[in-house]
Amino acid sequence: MFGFRGGESADVVRRKRAHMVEAQARWPFLTHFDASTLKNDRKLVTMVKERCSWSQKDAESDVRQWMEGKVF
């Protein structure tokens, strides 16, 4: 999701980095290491659910709302 795979264009790297910064602003518990290990939105939902003590539905809704219009 936010991790860099190598061989990606500078635009892709910039976009992923910007998304990571936005995610860390929205969820302050999200460390750089956490973000760089997230492979997909389901992992982000799980992390938000566990660290915020939210229901699955609330975490999914929050992540879905944040991801709206973003390209990874």
CHARMM-style PDB file with segment names, atoms N, HN, CA, C and O in Angstrom:
ATOM      1  N   MET     1       0.826  -1.179   0.000  1.00  0.00      PROA
ATOM      2  CA  MET     1       0.000   0.000   0.000  1.00  0.00      PROA
ATOM      3  C   MET     1       0.882   1.260   0.000  1.00  0.00      PROA
ATOM      4  O   MET     1       0.888   2.011  -0.975  1.00  0.00      PROA
ATOM      5  N   PHE     2       1.625   1.489   1.090  1.00  0.00      PROA
ATOM      6  HN  PHE     2       1.621   0.879   1.882  1.00  0.00      PROA
ATOM      7  CA  PHE     2       2.515   2.646   1.146  1.00  0.00      PROA
ATOM      8  C   PHE     2       3.956   2.250   0.866  1.00  0.00      PROA
ATOM      9  O   PHE     2       4.800   3.105   0.600  1.00  0.00      PROA
ATOM     10  N   GLY     3       4.235   0.961   0.926  1.00  0.00      PROA
ATOM     11  HN  GLY     3       3.549   0.266   1.142  1.00  0.00      PROA
ATOM     12  CA  GLY     3       5.601   0.485   0.766  1.00  0.00      PROA
ATOM     13  C   GLY     3       6.125   0.684  -0.639  1.00  0.00      PROA
ATOM     14  O   GLY     3       5.359   0.707  -1.603  1.00  0.00      PROA
ATOM     15  N   PHE     4       7.413   0.827  -0.749  1.00  0.00      PROA
ATOM     16  HN  PHE     4       8.035   0.808   0.034  1.00  0.00      PROA
ATOM     17  CA  PHE     4       8.042   1.049  -2.032  1.00  0.00      PROA
ATOM     18  C   PHE     4       8.631  -0.270  -2.522  1.00  0.00      PROA
ATOM     19  O   PHE     4       9.261  -1.001  -1.757  1.00  0.00      PROA
ATOM     20  N   ARG     5       8.423  -0.565  -3.791  1.00  0.00      PROA
ATOM     21  HN  ARG     5       7.911   0.029  -4.412  1.00  0.00      PROA
ATOM     22  CA  ARG     5       8.810  -1.860  -4.332  1.00  0.00      PROA
ATOM     23  C   ARG     5      10.075  -1.805  -5.164  1.00  0.00      PROA
ATOM     24  O   ARG     5      10.589  -2.849  -5.567  1.00  0.00      PROA
ATOM     25  N   GLY     6      10.586  -0.627  -5.430  1.00  0.00      PROA
ATOM     26  HN  GLY     6      10.169   0.221  -5.103  1.00  0.00      PROA
ATOM     27  CA  GLY     6      11.751  -0.493  -6.292  1.00  0.00      PROA
ATOM     28  C   GLY     6      11.322  -0.443  -7.744  1.00  0.00      PROA
ATOM     29  O   GLY     6      10.407  -1.156  -8.154  1.00  0.00      PROA
ATOM     30  N   GLY     7      11.970   0.384  -8.504  1.00  0.00      PROA
ATOM     31  HN  GLY     7      12.713   0.964  -8.170  1.00  0.00      PROA
ATOM     32  CA  GLY     7      11.634   0.503  -9.915  1.00  0.00      PROA
ATOM     33  C   GLY     7      10.401   1.352 -10.175  1.00  0.00      PROA
ATOM     34  O   GLY     7       9.972   1.481 -11.322  1.00  0.00      PROA
ATOM     35  N   GLU     8       9.827   1.931  -9.137  1.00  0.00      PROA
ATOM     36  HN  GLU     8      10.176   1.827  -8.205  1.00  0.00      PROA
ATOM     37  CA  GLU     8       8.644   2.770  -9.309  1.00  0.00      PROA
ATOM     38  C   GLU     8       9.076   4.164  -9.754  1.00  0.00      PROA
ATOM     39  O   GLU     8      10.161   4.630  -9.407  1.00  0.00      PROA
ATOM     40  N   SER     9       8.229   4.809 -10.512  1.00  0.00      PROA
ATOM     41  HN  SER     9       7.348   4.431 -10.794  1.00  0.00      PROA
ATOM     42  CA  SER     9       8.556   6.156 -10.984  1.00  0.00      PROA
ATOM     43  C   SER     9       8.581   7.135  -9.814  1.00  0.00      PROA
ATOM     44  O   SER     9       8.026   6.871  -8.747  1.00  0.00      PROA
ATOM     45  N   ALA    10       9.227   8.253 -10.036  1.00  0.00      PROA
ATOM     46  HN  ALA    10       9.678   8.467 -10.903  1.00  0.00      PROA
ATOM     47  CA  ALA    10       9.302   9.289  -9.001  1.00  0.00      PROA
ATOM     48  C   ALA    10       7.908   9.790  -8.633  1.00  0.00      PROA
ATOM     49  O   ALA    10       7.655  10.120  -7.474  1.00  0.00      PROA
ATOM     50  N   ASP    11       7.008   9.848  -9.603  1.00  0.00      PROA
ATOM     51  HN  ASP    11       7.214   9.580 -10.544  1.00  0.00      PROA
ATOM     52  CA  ASP    11       5.635  10.288  -9.324  1.00  0.00      PROA
ATOM     53  C   ASP    11       4.914   9.323  -8.393  1.00  0.00      PROA
ATOM     54  O   ASP    11       4.201   9.751  -7.485  1.00  0.00      PROA
ATOM     55  N   VAL    12       5.095   8.037  -8.611  1.00  0.00      PROA
ATOM     56  HN  VAL    12       5.674   7.690  -9.349  1.00  0.00      PROA
ATOM     57  CA  VAL    12       4.466   7.027  -7.754  1.00  0.00      PROA
ATOM     58  C   VAL    12       5.015   7.124  -6.338  1.00  0.00      PROA
ATOM     59  O   VAL    12       4.257   7.069  -5.370  1.00  0.00      PROA
ATOM     60  N   VAL    13       6.312   7.266  -6.220  1.00  0.00      PROA
ATOM     61  HN  VAL    13       6.927   7.311  -7.007  1.00  0.00      PROA
ATOM     62  CA  VAL    13       6.945   7.379  -4.900  1.00  0.00      PROA
ATOM     63  C   VAL    13       6.434   8.616  -4.174  1.00  0.00      PROA
ATOM     64  O   VAL    13       6.112   8.553  -2.987  1.00  0.00      PROA
ATOM     65  N   ARG    14       6.357   9.748  -4.887  1.00  0.00      PROA
ATOM     66  HN  ARG    14       6.618   9.799  -5.850  1.00  0.00      PROA
ATOM     67  CA  ARG    14       5.833  10.987  -4.279  1.00  0.00      PROA
ATOM     68  C   ARG    14       4.392  10.815  -3.822  1.00  0.00      PROA
ATOM     69  O   ARG    14       4.023  11.243  -2.729  1.00  0.00      PROA
ATOM     70  N   ARG    15       3.584  10.187  -4.664  1.00  0.00      PROA
ATOM     71  HN  ARG    15       3.884   9.840  -5.552  1.00  0.00      PROA
ATOM     72  CA  ARG    15       2.165   9.985  -4.339  1.00  0.00      PROA
ATOM     73  C   ARG    15       2.014   9.089  -3.109  1.00  0.00      PROA
ATOM     74  O   ARG    15       1.229   9.399  -2.213  1.00  0.00      PROA
ATOM     75  N   LYS    16       2.755   7.988  -3.058  1.00  0.00      PROA
ATOM     76  HN  LYS    16       3.393   7.736  -3.786  1.00  0.00      PROA
ATOM     77  CA  LYS    16       2.682   7.089  -1.905  1.00  0.00      PROA
ATOM     78  C   LYS    16       3.149   7.788  -0.635  1.00  0.00      PROA
ATOM     79  O   LYS    16       2.560   7.615   0.432  1.00  0.00      PROA
ATOM     80  N   ARG    17       4.215   8.578  -0.759  1.00  0.00      PROA
ATOM     81  HN  ARG    17       4.694   8.718  -1.626  1.00  0.00      PROA
ATOM     82  CA  ARG    17       4.731   9.303   0.410  1.00  0.00      PROA
ATOM     83  C   ARG    17       3.697  10.311   0.910  1.00  0.00      PROA
ATOM     84  O   ARG    17       3.496  10.444   2.117  1.00  0.00      PROA
ATOM     85  N   ALA    18       3.048  11.014  -0.002  1.00  0.00      PROA
ATOM     86  HN  ALA    18       3.212  10.906  -0.982  1.00  0.00      PROA
ATOM     87  CA  ALA    18       2.014  11.978   0.385  1.00  0.00      PROA
ATOM     88  C   ALA    18       0.845  11.274   1.070  1.00  0.00      PROA
ATOM     89  O   ALA    18       0.322  11.765   2.069  1.00  0.00      PROA
ATOM     90  N   HSD    19       0.435  10.124   0.534  1.00  0.00      PROA
ATOM     91  HN  HSD    19       0.860   9.724  -0.278  1.00  0.00      PROA
ATOM     92  CA  HSD    19      -0.644   9.349   1.167  1.00  0.00      PROA
ATOM     93  C   HSD    19      -0.231   8.894   2.563  1.00  0.00      PROA
ATOM     94  O   HSD    19      -1.046   8.909   3.486  1.00  0.00      PROA
ATOM     95  N   MET    20       1.019   8.493   2.722  1.00  0.00      PROA
ATOM     96  HN  MET    20       1.681   8.481   1.973  1.00  0.00      PROA
ATOM     97  CA  MET    20       1.502   8.036   4.021  1.00  0.00      PROA
ATOM     98  C   MET    20       1.454   9.176   5.041  1.00  0.00      PROA
ATOM     99  O   MET    20       1.029   8.980   6.179  1.00  0.00      PROA
ATOM    100  N   VAL    21       1.884  10.343   4.633  1.00  0.00      PROA
ATOM    101  HN  VAL    21       2.229  10.502   3.708  1.00  0.00      PROA
ATOM    102  CA  VAL    21       1.864  11.507   5.524  1.00  0.00      PROA
ATOM    103  C   VAL    21       0.428  11.837   5.923  1.00  0.00      PROA
ATOM    104  O   VAL    21       0.163  12.129   7.090  1.00  0.00      PROA
ATOM    105  N   GLU    22      -0.496  11.794   4.971  1.00  0.00      PROA
ATOM    106  HN  GLU    22      -0.280  11.557   4.024  1.00  0.00      PROA
ATOM    107  CA  GLU    22      -1.912  12.044   5.263  1.00  0.00      PROA
ATOM    108  C   GLU    22      -2.465  11.006   6.239  1.00  0.00      PROA
ATOM    109  O   GLU    22      -3.201  11.343   7.166  1.00  0.00      PROA
ATOM    110  N   ALA    23      -2.104   9.753   6.021  1.00  0.00      PROA
ATOM    111  HN  ALA    23      -1.506   9.479   5.268  1.00  0.00      PROA
ATOM    112  CA  ALA    23      -2.581   8.686   6.902  1.00  0.00      PROA
ATOM    113  C   ALA    23      -2.042   8.871   8.314  1.00  0.00      PROA
ATOM    114  O   ALA    23      -2.763   8.659   9.289  1.00  0.00      PROA
ATOM    115  N   GLN    24      -0.787   9.262   8.427  1.00  0.00      PROA
ATOM    116  HN  GLN    24      -0.201   9.434   7.635  1.00  0.00      PROA
ATOM    117  CA  GLN    24      -0.195   9.477   9.753  1.00  0.00      PROA
ATOM    118  C   GLN    24      -0.826  10.677  10.442  1.00  0.00      PROA
ATOM    119  O   GLN    24      -0.902  10.701  11.671  1.00  0.00      PROA
ATOM    120  N   ALA    25      -1.278  11.668   9.693  1.00  0.00      PROA
ATOM    121  HN  ALA    25      -1.216  11.649   8.695  1.00  0.00      PROA
ATOM    122  CA  ALA    25      -1.979  12.812  10.288  1.00  0.00      PROA
ATOM    123  C   ALA    25      -3.361  12.392  10.775  1.00  0.00      PROA
ATOM    124  O   ALA    25      -3.824  12.856  11.817  1.00  0.00      PROA
ATOM    125  N   ARG    26      -4.013  11.520  10.025  1.00  0.00      PROA
ATOM    126  HN  ARG    26      -3.637  11.143   9.179  1.00  0.00      PROA
ATOM    127  CA  ARG    26      -5.351  11.062  10.404  1.00  0.00      PROA
ATOM    128  C   ARG    26      -5.299  10.094  11.570  1.00  0.00      PROA
ATOM    129  O   ARG    26      -6.136  10.150  12.471  1.00  0.00      PROA
ATOM    130  N   TRP    27      -4.308   9.200  11.554  1.00  0.00      PROA
ATOM    131  HN  TRP    27      -3.628   9.154  10.823  1.00  0.00      PROA
ATOM    132  CA  TRP    27      -4.154   8.192  12.606  1.00  0.00      PROA
ATOM    133  C   TRP    27      -2.754   8.338  13.204  1.00  0.00      PROA
ATOM    134  O   TRP    27      -1.820   7.678  12.749  1.00  0.00      PROA
ATOM    135  N   PRO    28      -2.601   9.187  14.210  1.00  0.00      PROA
ATOM    136  CA  PRO    28      -1.275   9.506  14.769  1.00  0.00      PROA
ATOM    137  C   PRO    28      -0.489   8.304  15.296  1.00  0.00      PROA
ATOM    138  O   PRO    28       0.733   8.379  15.424  1.00  0.00      PROA
ATOM    139  N   PHE    29      -1.158   7.217  15.598  1.00  0.00      PROA
ATOM    140  HN  PHE    29      -2.151   7.155  15.494  1.00  0.00      PROA
ATOM    141  CA  PHE    29      -0.469   6.018  16.082  1.00  0.00      PROA
ATOM    142  C   PHE    29       0.314   5.323  14.974  1.00  0.00      PROA
ATOM    143  O   PHE    29       1.156   4.471  15.255  1.00  0.00      PROA
ATOM    144  N   LEU    30       0.049   5.674  13.728  1.00  0.00      PROA
ATOM    145  HN  LEU    30      -0.635   6.367  13.500  1.00  0.00      PROA
ATOM    146  CA  LEU    30       0.643   5.008  12.577  1.00  0.00      PROA
ATOM    147  C   LEU    30       2.086   5.480  12.385  1.00  0.00      PROA
ATOM    148  O   LEU    30       2.326   6.596  11.925  1.00  0.00      PROA
ATOM    149  N   THR    31       3.037   4.622  12.739  1.00  0.00      PROA
ATOM    150  HN  THR    31       2.842   3.716  13.113  1.00  0.00      PROA
ATOM    151  CA  THR    31       4.451   4.979  12.596  1.00  0.00      PROA
ATOM    152  C   THR    31       4.887   4.782  11.147  1.00  0.00      PROA
ATOM    153  O   THR    31       4.173   4.181  10.344  1.00  0.00      PROA
ATOM    154  N   HSD    32       6.053   5.292  10.833  1.00  0.00      PROA
ATOM    155  HN  HSD    32       6.633   5.780  11.485  1.00  0.00      PROA
ATOM    156  CA  HSD    32       6.604   5.099   9.492  1.00  0.00      PROA
ATOM    157  C   HSD    32       6.765   3.602   9.205  1.00  0.00      PROA
ATOM    158  O   HSD    32       6.448   3.137   8.110  1.00  0.00      PROA
ATOM    159  N   PHE    33       7.256   2.860  10.185  1.00  0.00      PROA
ATOM    160  HN  PHE    33       7.514   3.237  11.074  1.00  0.00      PROA
ATOM    161  CA  PHE    33       7.412   1.414  10.020  1.00  0.00      PROA
ATOM    162  C   PHE    33       6.059   0.751   9.776  1.00  0.00      PROA
ATOM    163  O   PHE    33       5.918  -0.070   8.869  1.00  0.00      PROA
ATOM    164  N   ASP    34       5.059   1.112  10.595  1.00  0.00      PROA
ATOM    165  HN  ASP    34       5.173   1.778  11.332  1.00  0.00      PROA
ATOM    166  CA  ASP    34       3.713   0.553  10.404  1.00  0.00      PROA
ATOM    167  C   ASP    34       3.247   0.778   8.972  1.00  0.00      PROA
ATOM    168  O   ASP    34       2.834  -0.156   8.284  1.00  0.00      PROA
ATOM    169  N   ALA    35       3.319   2.023   8.538  1.00  0.00      PROA
ATOM    170  HN  ALA    35       3.655   2.781   9.097  1.00  0.00      PROA
ATOM    171  CA  ALA    35       2.818   2.377   7.210  1.00  0.00      PROA
ATOM    172  C   ALA    35       3.581   1.653   6.111  1.00  0.00      PROA
ATOM    173  O   ALA    35       2.980   1.207   5.133  1.00  0.00      PROA
ATOM    174  N   SER    36       4.887   1.532   6.256  1.00  0.00      PROA
ATOM    175  HN  SER    36       5.375   1.895   7.050  1.00  0.00      PROA
ATOM    176  CA  SER    36       5.681   0.902   5.202  1.00  0.00      PROA
ATOM    177  C   SER    36       5.443  -0.604   5.113  1.00  0.00      PROA
ATOM    178  O   SER    36       5.776  -1.217   4.099  1.00  0.00      PROA
ATOM    179  N   THR    37       4.876  -1.208   6.153  1.00  0.00      PROA
ATOM    180  HN  THR    37       4.606  -0.709   6.976  1.00  0.00      PROA
ATOM    181  CA  THR    37       4.608  -2.644   6.117  1.00  0.00      PROA
ATOM    182  C   THR    37       3.178  -2.974   5.695  1.00  0.00      PROA
ATOM    183  O   THR    37       2.861  -4.141   5.464  1.00  0.00      PROA
ATOM    184  N   LEU    38       2.322  -1.978   5.593  1.00  0.00      PROA
ATOM    185  HN  LEU    38       2.580  -1.030   5.781  1.00  0.00      PROA
ATOM    186  CA  LEU    38       0.935  -2.227   5.185  1.00  0.00      PROA
ATOM    187  C   LEU    38       0.894  -2.563   3.700  1.00  0.00      PROA
ATOM    188  O   LEU    38       1.378  -1.800   2.865  1.00  0.00      PROA
ATOM    189  N   LYS    39       0.316  -3.708   3.386  1.00  0.00      PROA
ATOM    190  HN  LYS    39      -0.077  -4.328   4.065  1.00  0.00      PROA
ATOM    191  CA  LYS    39       0.271  -4.164   2.003  1.00  0.00      PROA
ATOM    192  C   LYS    39      -1.052  -3.839   1.308  1.00  0.00      PROA
ATOM    193  O   LYS    39      -1.106  -3.757   0.080  1.00  0.00      PROA
ATOM    194  N   ASN    40      -2.107  -3.657   2.084  1.00  0.00      PROA
ATOM    195  HN  ASN    40      -2.063  -3.724   3.081  1.00  0.00      PROA
ATOM    196  CA  ASN    40      -3.416  -3.387   1.482  1.00  0.00      PROA
ATOM    197  C   ASN    40      -4.335  -2.703   2.487  1.00  0.00      PROA
ATOM    198  O   ASN    40      -3.990  -2.545   3.658  1.00  0.00      PROA
ATOM    199  N   ASP    41      -5.500  -2.306   2.015  1.00  0.00      PROA
ATOM    200  HN  ASP    41      -5.780  -2.434   1.063  1.00  0.00      PROA
ATOM    201  CA  ASP    41      -6.436  -1.578   2.868  1.00  0.00      PROA
ATOM    202  C   ASP    41      -6.976  -2.442   4.006  1.00  0.00      PROA
ATOM    203  O   ASP    41      -7.316  -1.913   5.064  1.00  0.00      PROA
ATOM    204  N   ARG    42      -7.061  -3.747   3.812  1.00  0.00      PROA
ATOM    205  HN  ARG    42      -6.784  -4.176   2.952  1.00  0.00      PROA
ATOM    206  CA  ARG    42      -7.546  -4.620   4.895  1.00  0.00      PROA
ATOM    207  C   ARG    42      -6.607  -4.586   6.096  1.00  0.00      PROA
ATOM    208  O   ARG    42      -7.052  -4.612   7.244  1.00  0.00      PROA
ATOM    209  N   LYS    43      -5.307  -4.527   5.823  1.00  0.00      PROA
ATOM    210  HN  LYS    43      -4.945  -4.506   4.891  1.00  0.00      PROA
ATOM    211  CA  LYS    43      -4.330  -4.438   6.918  1.00  0.00      PROA
ATOM    212  C   LYS    43      -4.469  -3.109   7.655  1.00  0.00      PROA
ATOM    213  O   LYS    43      -4.341  -3.054   8.878  1.00  0.00      PROA
ATOM    214  N   LEU    44      -4.730  -2.041   6.906  1.00  0.00      PROA
ATOM    215  HN  LEU    44      -4.834  -2.085   5.912  1.00  0.00      PROA
ATOM    216  CA  LEU    44      -4.932  -0.737   7.526  1.00  0.00      PROA
ATOM    217  C   LEU    44      -6.195  -0.750   8.380  1.00  0.00      PROA
ATOM    218  O   LEU    44      -6.195  -0.218   9.490  1.00  0.00      PROA
ATOM    219  N   VAL    45      -7.259  -1.346   7.879  1.00  0.00      PROA
ATOM    220  HN  VAL    45      -7.259  -1.778   6.978  1.00  0.00      PROA
ATOM    221  CA  VAL    45      -8.512  -1.457   8.645  1.00  0.00      PROA
ATOM    222  C   VAL    45      -8.245  -2.197   9.953  1.00  0.00      PROA
ATOM    223  O   VAL    45      -8.689  -1.761  11.015  1.00  0.00      PROA
ATOM    224  N   THR    46      -7.534  -3.296   9.883  1.00  0.00      PROA
ATOM    225  HN  THR    46      -7.173  -3.651   9.020  1.00  0.00      PROA
ATOM    226  CA  THR    46      -7.232  -4.080  11.085  1.00  0.00      PROA
ATOM    227  C   THR    46      -6.439  -3.260  12.089  1.00  0.00      PROA
ATOM    228  O   THR    46      -6.727  -3.294  13.286  1.00  0.00      PROA
ATOM    229  N   MET    47      -5.445  -2.523  11.612  1.00  0.00      PROA
ATOM    230  HN  MET    47      -5.212  -2.495  10.640  1.00  0.00      PROA
ATOM    231  CA  MET    47      -4.629  -1.709  12.510  1.00  0.00      PROA
ATOM    232  C   MET    47      -5.469  -0.610  13.162  1.00  0.00      PROA
ATOM    233  O   MET    47      -5.363  -0.381  14.367  1.00  0.00      PROA
ATOM    234  N   VAL    48      -6.293   0.061  12.381  1.00  0.00      PROA
ATOM    235  HN  VAL    48      -6.379  -0.125  11.402  1.00  0.00      PROA
ATOM    236  CA  VAL    48      -7.160   1.117  12.915  1.00  0.00      PROA
ATOM    237  C   VAL    48      -8.130   0.524  13.932  1.00  0.00      PROA
ATOM    238  O   VAL    48      -8.338   1.094  15.003  1.00  0.00      PROA
ATOM    239  N   LYS    49      -8.714  -0.604  13.599  1.00  0.00      PROA
ATOM    240  HN  LYS    49      -8.546  -1.066  12.729  1.00  0.00      PROA
ATOM    241  CA  LYS    49      -9.666  -1.262  14.499  1.00  0.00      PROA
ATOM    242  C   LYS    49      -9.020  -1.594  15.841  1.00  0.00      PROA
ATOM    243  O   LYS    49      -9.579  -1.297  16.897  1.00  0.00      PROA
ATOM    244  N   GLU    50      -7.855  -2.204  15.795  1.00  0.00      PROA
ATOM    245  HN  GLU    50      -7.401  -2.446  14.937  1.00  0.00      PROA
ATOM    246  CA  GLU    50      -7.189  -2.641  17.022  1.00  0.00      PROA
ATOM    247  C   GLU    50      -6.664  -1.474  17.852  1.00  0.00      PROA
ATOM    248  O   GLU    50      -6.815  -1.460  19.073  1.00  0.00      PROA
ATOM    249  N   ARG    51      -6.061  -0.517  17.203  1.00  0.00      PROA
ATOM    250  HN  ARG    51      -5.938  -0.529  16.211  1.00  0.00      PROA
ATOM    251  CA  ARG    51      -5.423   0.563  17.962  1.00  0.00      PROA
ATOM    252  C   ARG    51      -6.399   1.637  18.426  1.00  0.00      PROA
ATOM    253  O   ARG    51      -6.109   2.372  19.371  1.00  0.00      PROA
ATOM    254  N   CYS    52      -7.540   1.731  17.778  1.00  0.00      PROA
ATOM    255  HN  CYS    52      -7.775   1.134  17.011  1.00  0.00      PROA
ATOM    256  CA  CYS    52      -8.556   2.712  18.202  1.00  0.00      PROA
ATOM    257  C   CYS    52      -9.660   2.054  19.019  1.00  0.00      PROA
ATOM    258  O   CYS    52     -10.546   2.736  19.534  1.00  0.00      PROA
ATOM    259  N   SER    53      -9.610   0.735  19.139  1.00  0.00      PROA
ATOM    260  HN  SER    53      -8.891   0.181  18.721  1.00  0.00      PROA
ATOM    261  CA  SER    53     -10.656  -0.040  19.827  1.00  0.00      PROA
ATOM    262  C   SER    53     -12.027   0.232  19.213  1.00  0.00      PROA
ATOM    263  O   SER    53     -13.014   0.438  19.920  1.00  0.00      PROA
ATOM    264  N   TRP    54     -12.061   0.228  17.886  1.00  0.00      PROA
ATOM    265  HN  TRP    54     -11.259   0.061  17.312  1.00  0.00      PROA
ATOM    266  CA  TRP    54     -13.301   0.455  17.152  1.00  0.00      PROA
ATOM    267  C   TRP    54     -13.859  -0.873  16.662  1.00  0.00      PROA
ATOM    268  O   TRP    54     -13.167  -1.891  16.665  1.00  0.00      PROA
ATOM    269  N   SER    55     -15.102  -0.847  16.249  1.00  0.00      PROA
ATOM    270  HN  SER    55     -15.664  -0.020  16.247  1.00  0.00      PROA
ATOM    271  CA  SER    55     -15.708  -2.022  15.623  1.00  0.00      PROA
ATOM    272  C   SER    55     -15.144  -2.167  14.209  1.00  0.00      PROA
ATOM    273  O   SER    55     -14.589  -1.223  13.647  1.00  0.00      PROA
ATOM    274  N   GLN    56     -15.294  -3.343  13.660  1.00  0.00      PROA
ATOM    275  HN  GLN    56     -15.745  -4.109  14.116  1.00  0.00      PROA
ATOM    276  CA  GLN    56     -14.841  -3.599  12.287  1.00  0.00      PROA
ATOM    277  C   GLN    56     -15.536  -2.636  11.328  1.00  0.00      PROA
ATOM    278  O   GLN    56     -14.906  -2.066  10.437  1.00  0.00      PROA
ATOM    279  N   LYS    57     -16.823  -2.466  11.521  1.00  0.00      PROA
ATOM    280  HN  LYS    57     -17.335  -2.929  12.245  1.00  0.00      PROA
ATOM    281  CA  LYS    57     -17.620  -1.599  10.640  1.00  0.00      PROA
ATOM    282  C   LYS    57     -17.121  -0.149  10.692  1.00  0.00      PROA
ATOM    283  O   LYS    57     -16.981   0.495   9.652  1.00  0.00      PROA
ATOM    284  N   ASP    58     -16.855   0.359  11.888  1.00  0.00      PROA
ATOM    285  HN  ASP    58     -16.969  -0.164  12.733  1.00  0.00      PROA
ATOM    286  CA  ASP    58     -16.382   1.740  12.026  1.00  0.00      PROA
ATOM    287  C   ASP    58     -15.004   1.924  11.404  1.00  0.00      PROA
ATOM    288  O   ASP    58     -14.748   2.928  10.738  1.00  0.00      PROA
ATOM    289  N   ALA    59     -14.119   0.956  11.620  1.00  0.00      PROA
ATOM    290  HN  ALA    59     -14.327   0.140  12.160  1.00  0.00      PROA
ATOM    291  CA  ALA    59     -12.772   1.036  11.049  1.00  0.00      PROA
ATOM    292  C   ALA    59     -12.835   0.978   9.519  1.00  0.00      PROA
ATOM    293  O   ALA    59     -12.148   1.740   8.839  1.00  0.00      PROA
ATOM    294  N   GLU    60     -13.651   0.083   8.987  1.00  0.00      PROA
ATOM    295  HN  GLU    60     -14.210  -0.536   9.539  1.00  0.00      PROA
ATOM    296  CA  GLU    60     -13.802  -0.018   7.531  1.00  0.00      PROA
ATOM    297  C   GLU    60     -14.338   1.284   6.952  1.00  0.00      PROA
ATOM    298  O   GLU    60     -13.858   1.753   5.921  1.00  0.00      PROA
ATOM    299  N   SER    61     -15.321   1.859   7.605  1.00  0.00      PROA
ATOM    300  HN  SER    61     -15.711   1.478   8.443  1.00  0.00      PROA
ATOM    301  CA  SER    61     -15.922   3.103   7.143  1.00  0.00      PROA
ATOM    302  C   SER    61     -14.904   4.240   7.143  1.00  0.00      PROA
ATOM    303  O   SER    61     -14.825   5.011   6.187  1.00  0.00      PROA
ATOM    304  N   ASP    62     -14.132   4.340   8.217  1.00  0.00      PROA
ATOM    305  HN  ASP    62     -14.197   3.714   8.994  1.00  0.00      PROA
ATOM    306  CA  ASP    62     -13.140   5.402   8.333  1.00  0.00      PROA
ATOM    307  C   ASP    62     -12.066   5.265   7.256  1.00  0.00      PROA
ATOM    308  O   ASP    62     -11.714   6.245   6.599  1.00  0.00      PROA
ATOM    309  N   VAL    63     -11.553   4.066   7.077  1.00  0.00      PROA
ATOM    310  HN  VAL    63     -11.840   3.270   7.610  1.00  0.00      PROA
ATOM    311  CA  VAL    63     -10.509   3.835   6.070  1.00  0.00      PROA
ATOM    312  C   VAL    63     -11.076   4.059   4.674  1.00  0.00      PROA
ATOM    313  O   VAL    63     -10.421   4.688   3.843  1.00  0.00      PROA
ATOM    314  N   ARG    64     -12.270   3.564   4.400  1.00  0.00      PROA
ATOM    315  HN  ARG    64     -12.802   3.053   5.075  1.00  0.00      PROA
ATOM    316  CA  ARG    64     -12.898   3.734   3.088  1.00  0.00      PROA
ATOM    317  C   ARG    64     -13.064   5.224   2.776  1.00  0.00      PROA
ATOM    318  O   ARG    64     -12.777   5.670   1.665  1.00  0.00      PROA
ATOM    319  N   GLN    65     -13.532   5.986   3.770  1.00  0.00      PROA
ATOM    320  HN  GLN    65     -13.765   5.623   4.672  1.00  0.00      PROA
ATOM    321  CA  GLN    65     -13.721   7.423   3.585  1.00  0.00      PROA
ATOM    322  C   GLN    65     -12.379   8.097   3.278  1.00  0.00      PROA
ATOM    323  O   GLN    65     -12.300   8.936   2.380  1.00  0.00      PROA
ATOM    324  N   TRP    66     -11.336   7.739   4.010  1.00  0.00      PROA
ATOM    325  HN  TRP    66     -11.400   7.058   4.739  1.00  0.00      PROA
ATOM    326  CA  TRP    66     -10.026   8.333   3.793  1.00  0.00      PROA
ATOM    327  C   TRP    66      -9.462   7.962   2.417  1.00  0.00      PROA
ATOM    328  O   TRP    66      -8.816   8.789   1.773  1.00  0.00      PROA
ATOM    329  N   MET    67      -9.696   6.743   1.967  1.00  0.00      PROA
ATOM    330  HN  MET    67     -10.221   6.071   2.490  1.00  0.00      PROA
ATOM    331  CA  MET    67      -9.124   6.263   0.706  1.00  0.00      PROA
ATOM    332  C   MET    67      -9.855   6.794  -0.529  1.00  0.00      PROA
ATOM    333  O   MET    67      -9.352   6.687  -1.647  1.00  0.00      PROA
ATOM    334  N   GLU    68     -11.026   7.359  -0.324  1.00  0.00      PROA
ATOM    335  HN  GLU    68     -11.435   7.447   0.584  1.00  0.00      PROA
ATOM    336  CA  GLU    68     -11.837   7.811  -1.461  1.00  0.00      PROA
ATOM    337  C   GLU    68     -11.044   8.760  -2.358  1.00  0.00      PROA
ATOM    338  O   GLU    68     -10.523   9.780  -1.905  1.00  0.00      PROA
ATOM    339  N   GLY    69     -10.966   8.405  -3.621  1.00  0.00      PROA
ATOM    340  HN  GLY    69     -11.389   7.577  -3.989  1.00  0.00      PROA
ATOM    341  CA  GLY    69     -10.285   9.223  -4.619  1.00  0.00      PROA
ATOM    342  C   GLY    69      -8.777   9.080  -4.673  1.00  0.00      PROA
ATOM    343  O   GLY    69      -8.126   9.709  -5.507  1.00  0.00      PROA
ATOM    344  N   LYS    70      -8.208   8.259  -3.795  1.00  0.00      PROA
ATOM    345  HN  LYS    70      -8.736   7.748  -3.118  1.00  0.00      PROA
ATOM    346  CA  LYS    70      -6.763   8.079  -3.796  1.00  0.00      PROA
ATOM    347  C   LYS    70      -6.351   6.898  -4.681  1.00  0.00      PROA
ATOM    348  O   LYS    70      -7.058   5.894  -4.773  1.00  0.00      PROA
ATOM    349  N   VAL    71      -5.212   7.040  -5.317  1.00  0.00      PROA
ATOM    350  HN  VAL    71      -4.637   7.855  -5.242  1.00  0.00      PROA
ATOM    351  CA  VAL    71      -4.660   5.978  -6.157  1.00  0.00      PROA
ATOM    352  C   VAL    71      -3.360   5.515  -5.509  1.00  0.00      PROA
ATOM    353  O   VAL    71      -2.486   6.321  -5.189  1.00  0.00      PROA
ATOM    354  N   PHE    72      -3.250   4.215  -5.323  1.00  0.00      PROA
ATOM    355  HN  PHE    72      -3.960   3.560  -5.582  1.00  0.00      PROA
ATOM    356  CA  PHE    72      -2.039   3.657  -4.705  1.00  0.00      PROA
ATOM    357  C   PHE    72      -1.239   2.872  -5.710  1.00  0.00      PROA
ATOM    358  OT1 PHE    72      -0.187   2.329  -5.374  1.00  0.00      PROA
TER     359      PHE     72
END
